[in-house]
Amino acid sequence: MQHFTRMTVRKEASLVRFAVKEDLKPVNSKLDHPLLKKPRKKEPDFPQLAETDLVRHYYRLARLNFSWEDGLYPLGSCTMKYNPLLNEAVAAEPAFNALHPALPAEHSQGALQIIVETEKMITQLLDLAHVTLAPAAGAHGELTGTMMMRAWFEAKNDKRKYILIPDSAHGTNPASAAMAGFEVKKIAVRPNGTTDLDSLKKALDHETAALMLTNPNTMGIFENEIHEIKKLLDSVGALLYMDGANLNAIVGRVSLGKMGVDLTQLNLHKTFSTPHGGGGPGQGALGVSERMLPFLPGPQLRENAGKIEFFNPEKSIGRIKGSYGQFGNILRAWSYILRWGNQTREISGRAVLNSTYIRKKLGGVLTPASDLPSMHETVYSEKPLKDRGLTTVNLAKALLDRGFYAPTIYFPLNVPGAIMVEPTETESKEELDLFIETVRSIMTEDPEKIRQSPQNAPVIKIDETSAARNPRLSWRM
Ligand SMILES: Cc1ncc(COP(=O)(O)O)c(C=O)c1O
């Protein structure tokens, strides 16, 4: 039914003269429905717009967005991966989506069973002691983990002040460490993108709580010296926190237990295809080693005599969020993991293959920032662009003009003008070839023409600093 607001209807009605003869008019044109008997006396305070105008407005806005459905979305680090429709069908099941989040455990055993199963499957994939789905996002998992580290040292009356974080880390790492009350010490990154162990040795002391290491790191490179790193940390009683956001590059292939990881947060959207919570309200996960179990946030879930119940771990840091997990997202991850079954290593295999394919085919056109093999994403340097009088932004805008989303640019910070390309595992060879051809043609076209991009985007050239610092938000087109 269309809802025209009264203003629209009244204005139009005064212009209309119906040419209907008196004797044809109905005796009583009033509909006999109880809801129509007592019309409201006061106009509700709604914007005076017709539904058609609204629908068209939002549809127009939606078309300004670039989405995965439009084509390759190679946004490194943020991982815009395809979320299979099966996930949506499972999450839309009325038996699931009509559940009230405050139902007591005895009335939501089926839902809790799915949460516990998901936690168990991810625990197995990580090879750690436990995974909790309590956190609302990757960054929230980091905060939960850093709070647990603080509680772990406090329980031993061991005063620790610092968390060490490599230069290439995601900004949420230092933010989480600071929010949990630690000071951050920066660790240098070698030119090849790996953590500089000399810098780590220099920074380590008995005031160090942990190293927060992303692995594979934000250069897309696996930290192969992880055993040496672990030994160094053990020598001062510090913990190994792994930012596991990039698990999609290693899932099904690497044991985090064998790497000596004490805590790791996962971003379910990157590996297990849930919508991105962007810091929350989405779904994160936190994996922990045996010694961290008593400090997990409360409540946690466990099976007891055939039933699932909530309990508070012995030295819990307490509640980190209103309800346990974001069930709709857990369902999506659950269905995604079960769909892959025992083939989850295919996820990482294909992600690395696709990224490596682009890297090889772009040889001589773009230069990887590191000579080491990259995994699910590759960071390229700005040098070949600079040589042609272009910048990283020019390449990004030229890609937008040619129907691709732009890669992540100027991150990680240790690579000036970085271009970070992550194709994900679901892209076909044809789509990758199209992207490669497009980058190649941009790199050979007249630089002056490339500098004019974007010409086909809804917004042409903006002053990006002012747009970020001083946005003028408007509904006007
Ligand atoms: C390496 C890394 N760590 C942490 C995060 C933060 O995760 P989230 O956006 O889920 O809060 C991200 C973002 O995707 C990331 O790439």
PDBQT file of the ligand as one rigid body, heavy atoms in Angstrom, charges set to zero:
ROOT
HETATM    1  C1  LIG A 501      44.914  -6.574  11.174  1.00  0.00    +0.000 C 
HETATM    2  C2  LIG A 501      43.615  -6.072  11.732  1.00  0.00    +0.000 A 
HETATM    3  N1  LIG A 501      43.432  -6.055  13.066  1.00  0.00    +0.000 NA
HETATM    4  C3  LIG A 501      42.283  -5.593  13.601  1.00  0.00    +0.000 A 
HETATM    5  C4  LIG A 501      41.236  -5.139  12.837  1.00  0.00    +0.000 A 
HETATM    6  C5  LIG A 501      39.985  -4.597  13.498  1.00  0.00    +0.000 C 
HETATM    7  O1  LIG A 501      38.912  -5.449  13.321  1.00  0.00    +0.000 OA
HETATM    8  P1  LIG A 501      37.365  -4.993  13.324  1.00  0.00    +0.000 P 
HETATM    9  O2  LIG A 501      37.194  -4.048  12.183  1.00  0.00    +0.000 OA
HETATM   10  O3  LIG A 501      36.601  -6.277  13.149  1.00  0.00    +0.000 OA
HETATM   11  O4  LIG A 501      37.076  -4.358  14.643  1.00  0.00    +0.000 OA
HETATM   12  C6  LIG A 501      41.365  -5.158  11.440  1.00  0.00    +0.000 A 
HETATM   13  C7  LIG A 501      40.245  -4.679  10.561  1.00  0.00    +0.000 C 
HETATM   14  O5  LIG A 501      39.700  -5.360   9.733  1.00  0.00    +0.000 OA
HETATM   15  C8  LIG A 501      42.573  -5.627  10.876  1.00  0.00    +0.000 A 
HETATM   16  O6  LIG A 501      42.776  -5.633   9.544  1.00  0.00    +0.000 OA
ENDROOT
TORSDOF 0
